[in-house]
């Protein structure tokens, strides 16, 4: 059986307060973190039936302090958790 394909498109990523020199590292860590989490065993089952989500909204919050890589990983965890919630 082939593994299900997941396609995630982020049209807009707002990074207020993140300096330009950290932006690329944060986005790279976010991308790697999402890949890792969505490829993990059980992730495809958690996503449920095929569906599209027009938007994934989260309450505004302060980013944890740390390196760009740790921020990207934290954001990836939050996004993956939001994607794996059952759609209303």
matplotlib code that plots the C-alpha trace (Angstrom):
import matplotlib.pyplot as plt

x = [0.0, 1.3, 1.7, -0.9, 0.3, 0.0, 0.3, 0.5, 0.6, 1.3, 0.3, 1.2, 3.5, 3.7, 6.8, 6.6, 9.6, 11.8, 14.9, 15.7, 18.8, 16.8, 13.9, 15.4, 16.6, 13.1, 11.3, 13.8, 13.1, 9.4, 9.5, 11.6, 9.5, 6.3, 7.8, 8.9, 5.6, 3.4, 5.5, 5.4, 3.6, -0.1, -0.1, -2.1, -4.7, -4.9, -5.5, -8.6, -10.4, -9.2, -10.2, -9.1, -8.8, -9.1, -7.3, -5.8, -6.2, -4.5, -4.9, -2.1, 0.6, 4.1, 6.7, 9.0, 12.4, 15.3, 17.1, 15.4, 15.5, 13.7, 11.1, 10.5, 10.2, 7.7, 5.6, 5.7, 4.4, 1.5, 0.6, 0.7, -1.5, -4.0, -4.0, -4.6, -7.6, -10.9, -12.4, -15.8]
y = [0.0, 3.4, 6.0, 8.8, 12.1, 15.3, 18.6, 21.7, 25.2, 28.2, 31.2, 33.7, 33.4, 36.5, 36.7, 39.9, 40.6, 38.1, 39.6, 39.1, 37.1, 34.6, 34.3, 31.8, 29.5, 29.7, 28.8, 25.9, 24.5, 25.0, 23.1, 20.3, 20.0, 19.7, 17.1, 15.1, 15.3, 14.6, 11.6, 10.1, 6.8, 7.5, 11.0, 10.1, 8.5, 11.6, 13.7, 11.7, 11.7, 13.7, 17.3, 20.9, 23.6, 27.1, 28.4, 27.2, 29.9, 29.9, 32.4, 35.0, 34.2, 35.1, 32.9, 31.1, 32.5, 30.6, 30.0, 30.3, 26.5, 26.0, 28.5, 26.8, 23.4, 24.9, 26.4, 23.1, 21.3, 23.8, 23.6, 19.8, 19.7, 22.0, 20.0, 16.7, 18.1, 16.9, 19.5, 20.8]
z = [0.0, -0.9, 1.8, 1.5, 0.0, 2.0, 0.3, 2.5, 1.1, 3.3, 1.3, 4.0, 7.0, 9.2, 11.3, 13.3, 15.4, 13.7, 12.3, 8.6, 9.3, 11.4, 8.9, 6.5, 9.3, 11.0, 7.7, 7.1, 10.6, 10.1, 6.8, 8.2, 11.4, 9.4, 7.1, 10.1, 12.0, 9.0, 7.9, 11.4, 11.9, 12.5, 11.1, 8.0, 10.2, 12.4, 9.3, 8.6, 5.3, 2.4, 2.9, 2.4, 5.0, 3.7, 6.8, 10.0, 12.6, 16.0, 18.8, 18.7, 21.1, 21.9, 20.4, 22.7, 23.1, 21.5, 18.3, 14.9, 14.6, 18.0, 17.0, 13.6, 15.4, 17.9, 15.1, 13.2, 16.2, 16.6, 12.8, 12.7, 15.8, 14.1, 10.9, 12.8, 14.6, 13.2, 10.9, 12.1]

ax = plt.figure().add_subplot(projection="3d")
ax.plot(x, y, z, "-o")
ax.set_aspect("equal")
plt.show()
